[in-house]
């Protein structure tokens, strides 16, 4: 469950969502874009799902996703998307980001992304993690696209401040750290997961300085 597993691409999706709805909080967009990973962190610590190292894997992130039939199954992701579609403000956008996460993972994972809930033998994955050049092109490409769209959505609204660029550097740092370091034990691998929790905190930190109406995840709290 390394933090670099499509980290930049999913963050780029979140920033792109800001372009579609310039009033949507970055917190909600980041939360939706990383929802399956954030749920997985909790499930691994609760021993509902599991992950292990695989020294035989030569590409990025030598990880076997032994059980992830709840957080990353197609059915589980679709159920979460439906809940957001029905319950959340801008639910269509948030649901699209959740499903987009699964689609990107299906391109990258090594045929271990489940279709059904629970323990399932029906799995997909094109394994582009084992093609470093293609992997990096997609990661960096979607990240840069997201940055450009986010910057474009802010034009004429307010100046992007230091908090945003500090967050961008933090995301890049997490990504580089995860692809340049190799976990030596399962404890090292699991320890990477909680670092993802920094992303919603960073998004909230950026949102809090917004001069216009602030919307938290689901639009439950606002300030003028």
BAROKE-789768 format. One record per atom (N, C-alpha, C): residue in three letters; x, y, z; residue number from 0; atom name. Coordinates in steps of 0.02 Angstrom, whole numbers, plus 50000, padded with zeros to 5 digits. Layout:
! residues N
R vomar    c1    c2    c3 vexlum bafi
R   ALA     X     Y     Z    NUM   CA
...
***
This chain:
! residues 224
R vomar    c1    c2    c3 vexlum bafi
R   UNK 50042 49940 50000      0    N
R   UNK 50000 50000 50000      0   CA
R   UNK 50044 50062 50000      0    C
R   UNK 50097 50061 49959      1    N
R   UNK 50143 50117 49958      1   CA
R   UNK 50109 50182 49938      1    C
R   UNK 50133 50237 49966      2    N
R   UNK 50100 50301 49954      2   CA
R   UNK 50108 50324 49882      2    C
R   UNK 50157 50298 49845      3    N
R   UNK 50168 50321 49777      3   CA
R   UNK 50125 50287 49726      3    C
R   UNK 50084 50239 49745      4    N
R   UNK 50043 50202 49698      4   CA
R   UNK 49990 50248 49669      4    C
R   UNK 50005 50277 49611      5    N
R   UNK 49961 50324 49576      5   CA
R   UNK 49946 50387 49617      5    C
R   UNK 49992 50406 49659      6    N
R   UNK 49982 50465 49702      6   CA
R   UNK 49973 50528 49661      6    C
R   UNK 50018 50541 49615      7    N
R   UNK 50015 50603 49576      7   CA
R   UNK 49954 50603 49530      7    C
R   UNK 49938 50545 49501      8    N
R   UNK 49881 50543 49455      8   CA
R   UNK 49815 50556 49491      8    C
R   UNK 49806 50526 49550      9    N
R   UNK 49744 50537 49587      9   CA
R   UNK 49740 50608 49613      9    C
R   UNK 49796 50637 49633     10    N
R   UNK 49796 50706 49654     10   CA
R   UNK 49781 50752 49595     10    C
R   UNK 49806 50734 49536     11    N
R   UNK 49789 50772 49476     11   CA
R   UNK 49715 50769 49460     11    C
R   UNK 49683 50711 49472     12    N
R   UNK 49611 50706 49463     12   CA
R   UNK 49574 50755 49509     12    C
R   UNK 49596 50758 49571     13    N
R   UNK 49564 50803 49619     13   CA
R   UNK 49569 50875 49597     13    C
R   UNK 49628 50895 49573     14    N
R   UNK 49637 50964 49551     14   CA
R   UNK 49596 50978 49488     14    C
R   UNK 49589 50928 49445     15    N
R   UNK 49548 50936 49384     15   CA
R   UNK 49475 50948 49402     15    C
R   UNK 49452 50916 49455     16    N
R   UNK 49384 50926 49478     16   CA
R   UNK 49370 50997 49498     16    C
R   UNK 49421 51032 49521     17    N
R   UNK 49414 51102 49540     17   CA
R   UNK 49398 51144 49478     17    C
R   UNK 49424 51124 49421     18    N
R   UNK 49410 51160 49359     18   CA
R   UNK 49338 51151 49339     18    C
R   UNK 49311 51091 49349     19    N
R   UNK 49241 51077 49331     19   CA
R   UNK 49193 51116 49375     19    C
R   UNK 49209 51120 49440     20    N
R   UNK 49168 51157 49487     20   CA
R   UNK 49214 51199 49531     20    C
R   UNK 49223 51262 49513     21    N
R   UNK 49272 51304 49546     21   CA
R   UNK 49254 51321 49618     21    C
R   UNK 49191 51309 49639     22    N
R   UNK 49171 51322 49707     22   CA
R   UNK 49175 51260 49752     22    C
R   UNK 49191 51203 49723     23    N
R   UNK 49196 51141 49761     23   CA
R   UNK 49259 51142 49804     23    C
R   UNK 49253 51120 49866     24    N
R   UNK 49311 51120 49910     24   CA
R   UNK 49362 51069 49886     24    C
R   UNK 49425 51086 49894     25    N
R   UNK 49478 51040 49876     25   CA
R   UNK 49477 50979 49922     25    C
R   UNK 49455 50988 49984     26    N
R   UNK 49450 50933 50031     26   CA
R   UNK 49404 50878 50004     26    C
R   UNK 49346 50897 49979     27    N
R   UNK 49299 50848 49952     27   CA
R   UNK 49327 50813 49890     27    C
R   UNK 49362 50851 49848     28    N
R   UNK 49389 50822 49787     28   CA
R   UNK 49446 50774 49802     28    C
R   UNK 49490 50792 49848     29    N
R   UNK 49544 50747 49868     29   CA
R   UNK 49515 50686 49903     29    C
R   UNK 49466 50696 49946     30    N
R   UNK 49435 50640 49981     30   CA
R   UNK 49404 50590 49933     30    C
R   UNK 49371 50615 49881     31    N
R   UNK 49340 50570 49831     31   CA
R   UNK 49392 50536 49788     31    C
R   UNK 49443 50573 49767     32    N
R   UNK 49494 50545 49723     32   CA
R   UNK 49535 50490 49757     32    C
R   UNK 49545 50496 49822     33    N
R   UNK 49585 50447 49859     33   CA
R   UNK 49542 50402 49903     33    C
R   UNK 49476 50404 49896     34    N
R   UNK 49431 50367 49941     34   CA
R   UNK 49449 50293 49947     34    C
R   UNK 49458 50256 49892     35    N
R   UNK 49475 50185 49900     35   CA
R   UNK 49539 50173 49940     35    C
R   UNK 49590 50215 49929     36    N
R   UNK 49652 50208 49966     36   CA
R   UNK 49643 50225 50040     36    C
R   UNK 49605 50277 50054     37    N
R   UNK 49594 50296 50124     37   CA
R   UNK 49554 50242 50161     37    C
R   UNK 49505 50212 50128     38    N
R   UNK 49467 50157 50157     38   CA
R   UNK 49512 50097 50168     38    C
R   UNK 49557 50085 50121     39    N
R   UNK 49602 50027 50126     39   CA
R   UNK 49648 50033 50186     39    C
R   UNK 49672 50093 50200     40    N
R   UNK 49715 50103 50259     40   CA
R   UNK 49680 50078 50322     40    C
R   UNK 49617 50098 50329     41    N
R   UNK 49579 50077 50388     41   CA
R   UNK 49568 50002 50388     41    C
R   UNK 49551 49973 50330     42    N
R   UNK 49536 49901 50327     42   CA
R   UNK 49598 49858 50340     42    C
R   UNK 49657 49882 50318     43    N
R   UNK 49718 49844 50331     43   CA
R   UNK 49733 49844 50406     43    C
R   UNK 49726 49901 50439     44    N
R   UNK 49739 49904 50510     44   CA
R   UNK 49687 49864 50550     44    C
R   UNK 49627 49856 50522     45    N
R   UNK 49576 49815 50555     45   CA
R   UNK 49580 49741 50535     45    C
R   UNK 49630 49725 50492     46    N
R   UNK 49641 49656 50468     46   CA
R   UNK 49582 49630 50427     46    C
R   UNK 49545 49675 50397     47    N
R   UNK 49492 49656 50351     47   CA
R   UNK 49522 49643 50282     47    C
R   UNK 49573 49682 50264     48    N
R   UNK 49610 49672 50203     48   CA
R   UNK 49684 49663 50220     48    C
R   UNK 49722 49638 50172     49    N
R   UNK 49793 49624 50186     49   CA
R   UNK 49836 49639 50125     49    C
R   UNK 49899 49649 50140     50    N
R   UNK 49949 49664 50088     50   CA
R   UNK 50014 49633 50109     50    C
R   UNK 50056 49614 50060     51    N
R   UNK 50120 49582 50076     51   CA
R   UNK 50173 49602 50025     51    C
R   UNK 50236 49595 50043     52    N
R   UNK 50291 49608 49998     52   CA
R   UNK 50301 49550 49950     52    C
R   UNK 50326 49565 49891     53    N
R   UNK 50341 49512 49842     53   CA
R   UNK 50408 49528 49809     53    C
R   UNK 50463 49502 49837     54    N
R   UNK 50530 49517 49810     54   CA
R   UNK 50539 49497 49737     54    C
R   UNK 50496 49453 49712     55    N
R   UNK 50503 49430 49643     55   CA
R   UNK 50481 49483 49593     55    C
R   UNK 50444 49534 49616     56    N
R   UNK 50420 49587 49572     56   CA
R   UNK 50476 49637 49560     56    C
R   UNK 50490 49651 49496     57    N
R   UNK 50546 49695 49480     57   CA
R   UNK 50526 49766 49465     57    C
R   UNK 50461 49780 49454     58    N
R   UNK 50439 49847 49438     58   CA
R   UNK 50430 49890 49499     58    C
R   UNK 50394 49946 49490     59    N
R   UNK 50379 49989 49547     59   CA
R   UNK 50333 49953 49597     59    C
R   UNK 50343 49967 49661     60    N
R   UNK 50299 49943 49714     60   CA
R   UNK 50292 49867 49713     60    C
R   UNK 50342 49832 49740     61    N
R   UNK 50340 49758 49741     61   CA
R   UNK 50291 49732 49793     61    C
R   UNK 50228 49739 49779     62    N
R   UNK 50175 49726 49827     62   CA
R   UNK 50124 49677 49799     62    C
R   UNK 50105 49628 49840     63    N
R   UNK 50048 49585 49824     63   CA
R   UNK 49988 49610 49864     63    C
R   UNK 49936 49629 49829     64    N
R   UNK 49874 49651 49862     64   CA
R   UNK 49832 49588 49875     64    C
R   UNK 49848 49554 49929     65    N
R   UNK 49818 49489 49942     65   CA
R   UNK 49742 49492 49946     65    C
R   UNK 49717 49536 49989     66    N
R   UNK 49645 49544 49996     66   CA
R   UNK 49628 49618 49996     66    C
R   UNK 49590 49640 49948     67    N
R   UNK 49566 49709 49947     67   CA
R   UNK 49498 49712 49912     67    C
R   UNK 49458 49661 49927     68    N
R   UNK 49395 49653 49893     68   CA
R   UNK 49339 49697 49918     68    C
R   UNK 49354 49742 49963     69    N
R   UNK 49304 49789 49987     69   CA
R   UNK 49322 49861 49964     69    C
R   UNK 49382 49882 49981     70    N
R   UNK 49401 49951 49965     70   CA
R   UNK 49413 49962 49890     70    C
R   UNK 49439 49910 49855     71    N
R   UNK 49459 49919 49786     71   CA
R   UNK 49421 49875 49737     71    C
R   UNK 49371 49838 49759     72    N
R   UNK 49332 49800 49711     72   CA
R   UNK 49289 49847 49669     72    C
R   UNK 49275 49827 49608     73    N
R   UNK 49233 49868 49565     73   CA
R   UNK 49165 49879 49596     73    C
R   UNK 49136 49827 49625     74    N
R   UNK 49070 49833 49656     74   CA
R   UNK 49073 49879 49716     74    C
R   UNK 49125 49872 49757     75    N
R   UNK 49132 49916 49816     75   CA
R   UNK 49140 49989 49796     75    C
R   UNK 49179 50002 49744     76    N
R   UNK 49189 50071 49721     76   CA
R   UNK 49124 50099 49692     76    C
R   UNK 49087 50059 49655     77    N
R   UNK 49024 50082 49627     77   CA
R   UNK 48973 50097 49682     77    C
R   UNK 48972 50056 49735     78    N
R   UNK 48927 50069 49791     78   CA
R   UNK 48944 50135 49825     78    C
R   UNK 49009 50148 49834     79    N
R   UNK 49030 50211 49864     79   CA
R   UNK 49011 50269 49819     79    C
R   UNK 49020 50260 49754     80    N
R   UNK 49002 50313 49706     80   CA
R   UNK 48928 50328 49708     80    C
R   UNK 48887 50276 49715     81    N
R   UNK 48814 50286 49718     81   CA
R   UNK 48795 50324 49781     81    C
R   UNK 48827 50308 49837     82    N
R   UNK 48814 50344 49899     82   CA
R   UNK 48829 50418 49892     82    C
R   UNK 48887 50434 49862     83    N
R   UNK 48905 50504 49851     83   CA
R   UNK 48857 50537 49803     83    C
R   UNK 48837 50501 49752     84    N
R   UNK 48791 50528 49701     84   CA
R   UNK 48725 50549 49733     84    C
R   UNK 48703 50510 49781     85    N
R   UNK 48637 50523 49813     85   CA
R   UNK 48642 50572 49871     85    C
R   UNK 48696 50567 49910     86    N
R   UNK 48699 50603 49974     86   CA
R   UNK 48740 50667 49972     86    C
R   UNK 48790 50672 49930     87    N
R   UNK 48836 50729 49933     87   CA
R   UNK 48818 50784 49884     87    C
R   UNK 48834 50846 49903     88    N
R   UNK 48829 50901 49856     88   CA
R   UNK 48881 50890 49801     88    C
R   UNK 48863 50907 49739     89    N
R   UNK 48906 50893 49681     89   CA
R   UNK 48921 50819 49678     89    C
R   UNK 48872 50778 49695     90    N
R   UNK 48882 50706 49699     90   CA
R   UNK 48905 50675 49634     90    C
R   UNK 48882 50701 49577     91    N
R   UNK 48902 50673 49513     91   CA
R   UNK 48977 50680 49502     91    C
R   UNK 49003 50738 49520     92    N
R   UNK 49075 50750 49513     92   CA
R   UNK 49115 50704 49559     92    C
R   UNK 49094 50700 49622     93    N
R   UNK 49130 50660 49671     93   CA
R   UNK 49127 50585 49653     93    C
R   UNK 49069 50563 49630     94    N
R   UNK 49062 50493 49609     94   CA
R   UNK 49107 50477 49550     94    C
R   UNK 49113 50525 49504     95    N
R   UNK 49157 50515 49446     95   CA
R   UNK 49230 50508 49467     95    C
R   UNK 49250 50548 49516     96    N
R   UNK 49319 50544 49541     96   CA
R   UNK 49333 50477 49574     96    C
R   UNK 49285 50451 49612     97    N
R   UNK 49293 50386 49644     97   CA
R   UNK 49302 50331 49591     97    C
R   UNK 49258 50331 49541     98    N
R   UNK 49263 50281 49488     98   CA
R   UNK 49328 50290 49448     98    C
R   UNK 49348 50353 49438     99    N
R   UNK 49410 50367 49403     99   CA
R   UNK 49470 50337 49438     99    C
R   UNK 49469 50336 49504    100    N
R   UNK 49522 50305 49543    100   CA
R   UNK 49529 50231 49524    100    C
R   UNK 49472 50196 49521    101    N
R   UNK 49474 50125 49505    101   CA
R   UNK 49498 50113 49434    101    C
R   UNK 49477 50155 49388    102    N
R   UNK 49498 50147 49317    102   CA
R   UNK 49574 50154 49311    102    C
R   UNK 49602 50205 49345    103    N
R   UNK 49675 50214 49343    103   CA
R   UNK 49711 50155 49375    103    C
R   UNK 49684 50130 49430    104    N
R   UNK 49714 50072 49462    104   CA
R   UNK 49711 50010 49417    104    C
R   UNK 49657 50004 49379    105    N
R   UNK 49650 49947 49334    105   CA
R   UNK 49704 49948 49280    105    C
R   UNK 49726 50007 49261    106    N
R   UNK 49780 50012 49213    106   CA
R   UNK 49847 49993 49244    106    C
R   UNK 49856 50008 49308    107    N
R   UNK 49921 50001 49340    107   CA
R   UNK 49931 49935 49377    107    C
R   UNK 49880 49909 49409    108    N
R   UNK 49888 49850 49451    108   CA
R   UNK 49905 49788 49411    108    C
R   UNK 49938 49740 49445    109    N
R   UNK 49962 49679 49412    109   CA
R   UNK 49910 49623 49415    109    C
R   UNK 49855 49633 49383    110    N
R   UNK 49801 49583 49380    110   CA
R   UNK 49779 49560 49449    110    C
R   UNK 49775 49607 49496    111    N
R   UNK 49752 49589 49564    111   CA
R   UNK 49699 49636 49589    111    C
R   UNK 49666 49673 49543    112    N
R   UNK 49612 49718 49562    112   CA
R   UNK 49546 49681 49556    112    C
R   UNK 49511 49668 49612    113    N
R   UNK 49452 49625 49611    113   CA
R   UNK 49391 49658 49581    113    C
R   UNK 49346 49617 49556    114    N
R   UNK 49282 49640 49530    114   CA
R   UNK 49228 49638 49584    114    C
R   UNK 49224 49582 49619    115    N
R   UNK 49170 49572 49668    115   CA
R   UNK 49192 49589 49738    115    C
R   UNK 49144 49597 49782    116    N
R   UNK 49158 49609 49853    116   CA
R   UNK 49187 49547 49885    116    C
R   UNK 49229 49557 49937    117    N
R   UNK 49258 49501 49973    117   CA
R   UNK 49315 49469 49936    117    C
R   UNK 49327 49406 49951    118    N
R   UNK 49380 49368 49918    118   CA
R   UNK 49355 49345 49850    118    C
R   UNK 49386 49371 49798    119    N
R   UNK 49362 49357 49730    119   CA
R   UNK 49419 49335 49686    119    C
R   UNK 49406 49286 49642    120    N
R   UNK 49456 49264 49594    120   CA
R   UNK 49450 49301 49528    120    C
R   UNK 49398 49340 49521    121    N
R   UNK 49389 49380 49461    121   CA
R   UNK 49426 49446 49470    121    C
R   UNK 49484 49452 49439    122    N
R   UNK 49526 49511 49449    122   CA
R   UNK 49550 49537 49381    122    C
R   UNK 49566 49602 49381    123    N
R   UNK 49591 49635 49321    123   CA
R   UNK 49654 49675 49338    123    C
R   UNK 49685 49702 49286    124    N
R   UNK 49745 49742 49295    124   CA
R   UNK 49792 49733 49237    124    C
R   UNK 49812 49788 49205    125    N
R   UNK 49856 49784 49147    125   CA
R   UNK 49930 49783 49166    125    C
R   UNK 49946 49799 49229    126    N
R   UNK 50015 49793 49252    126   CA
R   UNK 50062 49846 49227    126    C
R   UNK 50038 49907 49214    127    N
R   UNK 50082 49958 49189    127   CA
R   UNK 50132 49983 49242    127    C
R   UNK 50124 49961 49304    128    N
R   UNK 50175 49976 49354    128   CA
R   UNK 50242 49945 49335    128    C
R   UNK 50240 49893 49296    129    N
R   UNK 50302 49860 49275    129   CA
R   UNK 50331 49890 49211    129    C
R   UNK 50301 49945 49189    130    N
R   UNK 50327 49982 49131    130   CA
R   UNK 50342 50053 49155    130    C
R   UNK 50402 50062 49185    131    N
R   UNK 50418 50125 49220    131   CA
R   UNK 50407 50188 49180    131    C
R   UNK 50427 50187 49116    132    N
R   UNK 50420 50248 49075    132   CA
R   UNK 50346 50266 49067    132    C
R   UNK 50305 50217 49049    133    N
R   UNK 50234 50229 49041    133   CA
R   UNK 50202 50251 49106    133    C
R   UNK 50221 50217 49161    134    N
R   UNK 50195 50235 49227    134   CA
R   UNK 50209 50307 49244    134    C
R   UNK 50272 50328 49235    135    N
R   UNK 50291 50397 49252    135   CA
R   UNK 50258 50448 49206    135    C
R   UNK 50250 50431 49142    136    N
R   UNK 50217 50477 49096    136   CA
R   UNK 50145 50490 49117    136    C
R   UNK 50109 50437 49137    137    N
R   UNK 50040 50445 49159    137   CA
R   UNK 50037 50483 49225    137    C
R   UNK 50080 50464 49272    138    N
R   UNK 50080 50498 49337    138   CA
R   UNK 50093 50573 49329    138    C
R   UNK 50148 50589 49297    139    N
R   UNK 50168 50659 49290    139   CA
R   UNK 50121 50697 49243    139    C
R   UNK 50097 50662 49191    140    N
R   UNK 50052 50695 49144    140   CA
R   UNK 49987 50717 49176    140    C
R   UNK 49955 50672 49213    141    N
R   UNK 49892 50689 49246    141   CA
R   UNK 49903 50739 49302    141    C
R   UNK 49959 50734 49335    142    N
R   UNK 49975 50783 49388    142   CA
R   UNK 49982 50853 49359    142    C
R   UNK 50021 50860 49305    143    N
R   UNK 50031 50925 49275    143   CA
R   UNK 49966 50951 49244    143    C
R   UNK 49926 50907 49214    144    N
R   UNK 49862 50928 49187    144   CA
R   UNK 49817 50955 49243    144    C
R   UNK 49816 50920 49300    145    N
R   UNK 49777 50943 49357    145   CA
R   UNK 49800 51011 49382    145    C
R   UNK 49865 51020 49387    146    N
R   UNK 49892 51085 49409    146   CA
R   UNK 49870 51141 49362    146    C
R   UNK 49874 51128 49297    147    N
R   UNK 49857 51179 49247    147   CA
R   UNK 49783 51196 49252    147    C
R   UNK 49740 51145 49257    148    N
R   UNK 49668 51157 49260    148   CA
R   UNK 49649 51192 49325    148    C
R   UNK 49681 51173 49380    149    N
R   UNK 49667 51206 49444    149   CA
R   UNK 49687 51279 49440    149    C
R   UNK 49746 51293 49414    150    N
R   UNK 49770 51362 49408    150   CA
R   UNK 49723 51402 49363    150    C
R   UNK 49699 51370 49309    151    N
R   UNK 49654 51405 49264    151   CA
R   UNK 49587 51420 49298    151    C
R   UNK 49564 51375 49340    152    N
R   UNK 49500 51385 49374    152   CA
R   UNK 49503 51440 49426    152    C
R   UNK 49564 51456 49449    153    N
R   UNK 49572 51508 49500    153   CA
R   UNK 49580 51577 49470    153    C
R   UNK 49594 51582 49406    154    N
R   UNK 49605 51647 49374    154   CA
R   UNK 49544 51692 49382    154    C
R   UNK 49555 51751 49410    155    N
R   UNK 49501 51798 49420    155   CA
R   UNK 49462 51786 49484    155    C
R   UNK 49478 51732 49521    156    N
R   UNK 49442 51718 49584    156   CA
R   UNK 49484 51741 49643    156    C
R   UNK 49543 51713 49650    157    N
R   UNK 49591 51736 49700    157   CA
R   UNK 49660 51707 49684    157    C
R   UNK 49711 51738 49709    158    N
R   UNK 49778 51717 49695    158   CA
R   UNK 49795 51653 49732    158    C
R   UNK 49823 51605 49697    159    N
R   UNK 49844 51543 49729    159   CA
R   UNK 49902 51559 49776    159    C
R   UNK 49895 51540 49839    160    N
R   UNK 49944 51559 49890    160   CA
R   UNK 49998 51507 49902    160    C
R   UNK 50039 51521 49953    161    N
R   UNK 50095 51478 49970    161   CA
R   UNK 50072 51409 49994    161    C
R   UNK 50014 51408 50027    162    N
R   UNK 49990 51344 50054    162   CA
R   UNK 49981 51292 49998    162    C
R   UNK 49955 51315 49942    163    N
R   UNK 49944 51268 49887    163   CA
R   UNK 50010 51241 49861    163    C
R   UNK 50059 51284 49850    164    N
R   UNK 50123 51262 49822    164   CA
R   UNK 50162 51220 49873    164    C
R   UNK 50154 51234 49937    165    N
R   UNK 50185 51191 49988    165   CA
R   UNK 50154 51121 49984    165    C
R   UNK 50088 51118 49975    166    N
R   UNK 50055 51054 49969    166   CA
R   UNK 50079 51016 49907    166    C
R   UNK 50086 51051 49851    167    N
R   UNK 50110 51020 49789    167   CA
R   UNK 50179 50990 49800    167    C
R   UNK 50223 51027 49833    168    N
R   UNK 50290 51002 49847    168   CA
R   UNK 50287 50942 49895    168    C
R   UNK 50240 50944 49942    169    N
R   UNK 50232 50888 49988    169   CA
R   UNK 50210 50824 49952    169    C
R   UNK 50164 50831 49905    170    N
R   UNK 50141 50774 49866    170   CA
R   UNK 50198 50746 49824    170    C
R   UNK 50236 50789 49792    171    N
R   UNK 50294 50766 49753    171   CA
R   UNK 50344 50731 49798    171    C
R   UNK 50354 50757 49858    172    N
R   UNK 50401 50726 49905    172   CA
R   UNK 50378 50656 49925    172    C
R   UNK 50314 50648 49939    173    N
R   UNK 50287 50582 49956    173   CA
R   UNK 50296 50533 49898    173    C
R   UNK 50283 50558 49838    174    N
R   UNK 50289 50515 49779    174   CA
R   UNK 50362 50492 49769    174    C
R   UNK 50408 50540 49770    175    N
R   UNK 50478 50522 49760    175   CA
R   UNK 50504 50476 49814    175    C
R   UNK 50483 50490 49877    176    N
R   UNK 50505 50447 49931    176   CA
R   UNK 50481 50376 49924    176    C
R   UNK 50420 50367 49898    177    N
R   UNK 50391 50301 49892    177   CA
R   UNK 50421 50261 49834    177    C
R   UNK 50441 50294 49780    178    N
R   UNK 50469 50256 49724    178   CA
R   UNK 50545 50246 49731    178    C
R   UNK 50577 50288 49771    179    N
R   UNK 50650 50282 49779    179   CA
R   UNK 50669 50237 49837    179    C
R   UNK 50622 50226 49883    180    N
R   UNK 50636 50183 49941    180   CA
R   UNK 50600 50116 49932    180    C
R   UNK 50633 50064 49954    181    N
R   UNK 50604 49997 49950    181   CA
R   UNK 50589 49971 50020    181    C
R   UNK 50526 49956 50035    182    N
R   UNK 50509 49930 50102    182   CA
R   UNK 50544 49863 50113    182    C
R   UNK 50572 49855 50173    183    N
R   UNK 50609 49794 50189    183   CA
R   UNK 50569 49745 50231    183    C
R   UNK 50512 49768 50255    184    N
R   UNK 50470 49724 50296    184   CA
R   UNK 50397 49745 50286    184    C
R   UNK 50351 49702 50309    185    N
R   UNK 50281 49718 50303    185   CA
R   UNK 50263 49778 50346    185    C
R   UNK 50299 49787 50402    186    N
R   UNK 50286 49845 50444    186   CA
R   UNK 50304 49909 50408    186    C
R   UNK 50359 49909 50370    187    N
R   UNK 50378 49967 50330    187   CA
R   UNK 50323 49982 50278    187    C
R   UNK 50299 49930 50247    188    N
R   UNK 50248 49938 50195    188   CA
R   UNK 50184 49967 50223    188    C
R   UNK 50160 49939 50278    189    N
R   UNK 50098 49964 50308    189   CA
R   UNK 50108 50034 50335    189    C
R   UNK 50169 50049 50357    190    N
R   UNK 50183 50115 50385    190   CA
R   UNK 50176 50172 50335    190    C
R   UNK 50182 50155 50269    191    N
R   UNK 50175 50206 50219    191   CA
R   UNK 50103 50232 50214    191    C
R   UNK 50055 50187 50227    192    N
R   UNK 49985 50203 50218    192   CA
R   UNK 49961 50266 50252    192    C
R   UNK 49973 50274 50318    193    N
R   UNK 49949 50333 50353    193   CA
R   UNK 49974 50399 50325    193    C
R   UNK 50028 50398 50286    194    N
R   UNK 50052 50460 50256    194   CA
R   UNK 50000 50489 50209    194    C
R   UNK 49958 50446 50180    195    N
R   UNK 49906 50471 50135    195   CA
R   UNK 49855 50515 50172    195    C
R   UNK 49850 50504 50238    196    N
R   UNK 49803 50544 50277    196   CA
R   UNK 49824 50617 50280    196    C
R   UNK 49887 50630 50262    197    N
R   UNK 49910 50700 50259    197   CA
R   UNK 49875 50738 50203    197    C
R   UNK 49855 50703 50150    198    N
R   UNK 49827 50737 50092    198   CA
R   UNK 49761 50772 50107    198    C
R   UNK 49712 50739 50141    199    N
R   UNK 49651 50777 50159    199   CA
R   UNK 49666 50835 50206    199    C
R   UNK 49714 50826 50251    200    N
R   UNK 49732 50881 50296    200   CA
R   UNK 49760 50940 50258    200    C
R   UNK 49803 50925 50209    201    N
R   UNK 49831 50978 50167    201   CA
R   UNK 49776 51013 50127    201    C
R   UNK 49729 50974 50101    202    N
R   UNK 49675 51004 50062    202   CA
R   UNK 49632 51049 50106    202    C
R   UNK 49617 51027 50167    203    N
R   UNK 49579 51069 50213    203   CA
R   UNK 49617 51133 50229    203    C
R   UNK 49683 51127 50237    204    N
R   UNK 49726 51184 50252    204   CA
R   UNK 49722 51236 50196    204    C
R   UNK 49718 51213 50134    205    N
R   UNK 49711 51259 50077    205   CA
R   UNK 49641 51289 50076    205    C
R   UNK 49590 51248 50085    206    N
R   UNK 49521 51271 50083    206   CA
R   UNK 49508 51325 50135    206    C
R   UNK 49538 51318 50193    207    N
R   UNK 49521 51361 50250    207   CA
R   UNK 49538 51434 50237    207    C
R   UNK 49584 51447 50190    208    N
R   UNK 49603 51516 50175    208   CA
R   UNK 49562 51546 50119    208    C
R   UNK 49514 51507 50092    209    N
R   UNK 49476 51531 50036    209   CA
R   UNK 49432 51590 50057    209    C
R   UNK 49430 51644 50017    210    N
R   UNK 49390 51702 50035    210   CA
R   UNK 49316 51693 50023    210    C
R   UNK 49297 51645 49979    211    N
R   UNK 49226 51636 49967    211   CA
R   UNK 49199 51580 50012    211    C
R   UNK 49138 51562 50000    212    N
R   UNK 49105 51512 50042    212   CA
R   UNK 49146 51448 50045    212    C
R   UNK 49156 51424 50107    213    N
R   UNK 49194 51362 50117    213   CA
R   UNK 49145 51304 50122    213    C
R   UNK 49160 51251 50085    214    N
R   UNK 49118 51191 50087    214   CA
R   UNK 49161 51132 50108    214    C
R   UNK 49142 51098 50160    215    N
R   UNK 49177 51038 50180    215   CA
R   UNK 49149 50979 50142    215    C
R   UNK 49178 50919 50152    216    N
R   UNK 49156 50860 50118    216   CA
R   UNK 49082 50849 50131    216    C
R   UNK 49043 50847 50077    217    N
R   UNK 48971 50839 50083    217   CA
R   UNK 48934 50904 50091    217    C
R   UNK 48971 50960 50097    218    N
R   UNK 48938 51025 50103    218   CA
R   UNK 48902 51035 50169    218    C
R   UNK 48927 51004 50223    219    N
R   UNK 48890 51006 50286    219   CA
R   UNK 48906 51068 50327    219    C
R   UNK 48964 51099 50315    220    N
R   UNK 48984 51157 50354    220   CA
R   UNK 49004 51213 50307    220    C
R   UNK 48984 51273 50322    221    N
R   UNK 49000 51330 50279    221   CA
R   UNK 49017 51390 50320    221    C
R   UNK 49058 51433 50291    222    N
R   UNK 49070 51497 50323    222   CA
R   UNK 49073 51550 50268    222    C
R   UNK 49051 51609 50283    223    N
R   UNK 49051 51663 50233    223   CA
R   UNK 49114 51705 50241    223    C
***
